[in-house]
Amino acid sequence: MGMGILSLIVLGLVIGLLAKLIMPGKDPGGIIVTILIGIVGAFVGGYIGKYFGLGEVTGFDLTSILLGTGGAILLLLIYRLLKKK
């Protein structure tokens, strides 16, 4: 991901918000946590996308947003599974 820090933060916010909209529930809250979930989700989604030949997270395009949102949803699922135990 060759983006500037501001672009990364905005992309993280968009991805984090999308993931939380798709999976509503009691998750760690606040805008900072949402941005962090989005940023880490973008890295996870980008890695998985690259591994399976689906593309990478490179900026503000549909593929990047879909992969990043998928990665963020995966993080939320893992968080909820660990929280239940």
QUIVEN-V70620 format. One record per pair of residues at least 12 apart in sequence whose ideal C-beta (glycine too) atoms are under 7 Angstrom apart, sorted by the first residue. I is the first residue (numbers start at 0). GAP is how many residues later the second one is. If there is no record, write none. Layout:
i:I gap:GAP
i:I gap:GAP
This chain:
i:0 gap:45
i:0 gap:56
i:0 gap:57
i:2 gap:56
i:7 gap:31
i:8 gap:26
i:10 gap:27
i:10 gap:31
i:10 gap:49
i:10 gap:57
i:11 gap:23
i:11 gap:24
i:11 gap:26
i:11 gap:27
i:11 gap:30
i:12 gap:21
i:12 gap:22
i:12 gap:25
i:13 gap:24
i:13 gap:51
i:14 gap:23
i:14 gap:26
i:14 gap:27
i:14 gap:50
i:14 gap:53
i:14 gap:54
i:14 gap:57
i:15 gap:18
i:15 gap:19
i:15 gap:21
i:15 gap:22
i:15 gap:56
i:16 gap:17
i:17 gap:51
i:18 gap:18
i:18 gap:19
i:18 gap:22
i:18 gap:50
i:18 gap:53
i:18 gap:54
i:18 gap:57
i:19 gap:14
i:21 gap:51
i:22 gap:50
i:22 gap:53
i:26 gap:49
i:26 gap:52
i:36 gap:35
i:36 gap:38
i:36 gap:39
i:37 gap:30
i:37 gap:34
i:39 gap:35
i:40 gap:27
i:40 gap:28
i:40 gap:30
i:40 gap:31
i:40 gap:34
i:41 gap:15
i:41 gap:26
i:41 gap:29
i:42 gap:28
i:43 gap:27
i:43 gap:30
i:43 gap:31
i:44 gap:12
i:44 gap:22
i:44 gap:23
i:44 gap:25
i:44 gap:26
i:45 gap:21
i:47 gap:23
i:48 gap:18
i:53 gap:13
i:54 gap:12
